[in-house]
Amino acid sequence: MAQKHIIGQAESRWDAIAKVKGQANYTGDFPIKNLLHGKILHATIAHGYVTSYDISEAEKVPGVLKILLPEDLPQNKYSTAGHPWNLEPKKRDIEDRTMLTRHVRVYGDDIGAVIAKTPLAAKQALSKIKVTYDTYPVYLTPKAAMALDAKRIHAERNNVIASTAVGFGDVNQGLEDADFVLHRQLHTPVQLHAHLENQVATAFQSEDQRYTCISSTQIPHICRRIVAQANGLPWSLIRVKKPFIGGGFGNKQDVTIEPLAVAMSQAMGGKPVQINLTREESLAYTRTRHAIDYDVKLGVKKDGTITALDMQVLSNQGGYASHGHAIGGKGGTFINALYKMNSLNYGAKTVYTNIATAGAMRGYGMPQVIFALECVIDDAADKIGMDPIEFRLKNHQPDGFYNELSHTKQQDFRIGDCLKQGPQAFKWQQKAQHAKAFNQHQGPTRRGVGIAAFSFGTATYPFGLETSGARLILLPDGSFKLMVGATEIGQGADTALSQMAADTLGVPFESIIRDAITDTDTDPFDTGAYASRQTYIAGYAIRDAAEKMRKMIIQRAAATFDIRGEFMDIVDGNIVSVSDGDLITTVKDMAQASYFDWQTAKTMVAESSVNIHNNSYASGCTLAEVEVDLQTGKIKLLSLMNVHDSGKIINPLLAAGQVEGGMAMSAGYGLNEGLVYDDLGRPMNNNLLDYKLPTTMDLPDLDEIFVETKDPLGPYGNKALGENPTCSPAPAIRNAVKNAVGVGIDTIPLTPESVYDALQAAKAPKGVS
Amino acid sequence: MKHEINFTLNGEAVTCAVDIRKSLLEMLRDDFELTGTKEGCGVGECGACSVIIDGRTVDSCIYLAVWADGKAITTIEGIAQADGQLAPIQAAFIEAGAVQCGFCIPGMVLASDQLLKDHAQLSRAEIRRGLSGNMCRCTGYQKIIDAVQLADAKRQADPKTVVLPHFNIER
């Protein structure tokens, strides 16, 4: 009997039925008796100090129970970043905030809170609190915040919170050796996660006198620790439960409202309190993707050799450190992972400013650096008159390259295959020729094609801790309860992880039972959903637990039937003879016996915990075809394809869906999205009408292919995929626009306005601005 | 101030004394505990709260509860068949892999179902236009549009599987 492989099958998500029926409970859907409602008082300036509050009118609002000011809550400083705790104090995230503050560092900062019987009463009270401020100068950009006379945004440290340089070789020499030096300044916007479910958390005192926090979080175990730290409580006094969550994309990898929810419940003697952010709050006052400015010099020879890359990076952190320099400082390693060059200098500064705090967002710094890199790489190909694909094929790192910047050997690194198979599947040549012919008609629009490549790590090793646990319980009917701390946030992790367990156990996919809720009290430790880590890191834990469980089941069968264990295999839930496939017994019978056999009953639980010290580098590219309206600057995306080198694809249906979502997010990044501020640091478009999230009308059909291999290290031959799709679409679109109109625009999003301006500027005679 | 209204909810005649300031979304979630309908923005931008009112897709967050008086309303809890079997559009969403985080899905499923009812046949471009009021951040819409196309193709192939008409809807 042949083993039925479940890895690689397009299994349906186990939770899809509940979701199409409206049966899936998200944090805000649980019926909780006598629920109170917490609302946050947000600062209406971007930088300053609250000198006084007048709450007298607010207190009179019927239904208002308590108004909290910063002094009413613990003053413990903490970091909201969803990183594992570090035993070395020096390596910890910067702890620069308290739950409520009088020191206003961003517009919308949390300066007070109201607890009321109804959301409406809480809202009315907020509008009646009178706040007086001392106002300070507002710094919107790193350059402004770095000025010599700039005030410190946090008294304890310089506005430049970190400054690093990585690289190799002599960049100055490399630039001298070049036939051409390209010098570019590139800018990326403040992108918003815009998950459909806003942040929501409910906290209450449980029967055991501890505090339970139900939250829409990507990182339940880390959330527990941060809630405890902020409130000055022992970690074990907090229990976090994560039900279904309506998207996160990194925003819920920061612990934003949960500490305050628990503090509010404490203030109310343990009664349940819910904080449910509005769309406007979620967009402007939580976390964002760092806006990063790049100053790039690239040296290239006529034959296509890259002699030098000097990239100076200014990362706009916003008011609080959150993930801080981990994002802006990240690029050098992955530039080196992607392209050969004689010298590299990647110098990065992360700077506090008075815009919204930037944190983790899908891609974690890579969409920014890949945008900058792939614009300049494409322009370099143009400069020497080489085809952009040929230029990348000439310069990409080979399979097996040892990346000295991350001490990682890039095994099974298939960027070359992506760059060959992608253009073929996309019909690049035909599309390019068609565009040329189209443009010859000299109509009001121009067409073009563009490409961009990327590299991406799997999980955080060697920079971060990578640990995960799994537990399998054999149930009496032969099915298995799978318990993991790895977090389902909509990406399909639970389904992929169940496939892994089923595959290793040798049982049908349907035999694995998951849970909608991740519970820090009962689920094994895992740091959570980020860094495209879960199928990789949790995959090892699941494989270990499943192998242990499989061994236990076979041992029982061996003892029962007096057949040596190595002569038996588990296939599709049956225990069969290895030599001829004959049925010996079933997992179900062994399960029954393990519960109820008078003599031998002993239930089976397999537990594992892993600490992973390896990383598998993934790669890929995007191909784009656009049409640009010369009169309006409007770009129409005609086609978009992503090509991924992500090792073995665990579930092709889910993988394709995830890639398409990432492509849409990056197309939005390139074309429409960006939170904008006025001079006073007030967000201008924190709603879904003015913040241009792509709709069905803004996207073409999205296409993807996988250059599928088996990664030698990944637990099931797999490596990162979750964030990868967001890396290269934006620069591919920019390069396609350049191909269409002959102008390379170095600031995204490429709104009609910016394209129009760029076209006008290119038309203007030299010397006239 | 409360006002008593009578309407049809998922095929059942119901009465509710509702705060006149409440939205339909709030009434559905708070008074009827139908939490399948989600709030994504509260101001009619995202479509997560879509319900069907007398055969039209409506954002329930910007529709006053009292306006429901005399209307027939279908929520996500009401589109499966009477025996609990999934409606064809629900099954198509699963088969096409259109579901990820699922928060937009109730609104998306209802909007898609109504779109199918309103058109004997649908092109991809028509599906795109028909669902343009429903936002999704996970899928890039690709597999959602696939799902509607799949449901459309299935009903063309077998007219008996035509999506069941909603309860007593008068156009």
Interface residues (C-beta under 8 A of the other chain):
Chain A: A10 S12 R13 D15 A16 I17 A18 K19 V20 K21 G22 Q23 A24 N25 Y26 G28 D29 P31 L120 H193 A194 H195 L196 E197 N198 F244 I245 G246 G247 F249 T278 R279 I489 G490 Q491 G492 L653 L654 A656 G657 Q658 E660 G661 G662 M663 A664 M665 N687 L688 L689 L693 P694 T695 T696 M697 L699 D701 L702
Chain B: R21 E33 L34 T35 G36 T37 K38 E39 G40 C41 G42 V43 E45 C46 A48 T75 I76 E77 A80 L86 Q90 F93 I94 E95 G97 A98 V99 Q100 C101 G102 F103 C104 I105 P106 V109 R124 I127 R128 R129 L131 S132 G133 N134 M135 C136 R137 C138 T139 G140 Y141 Q142 K143 I144 I145
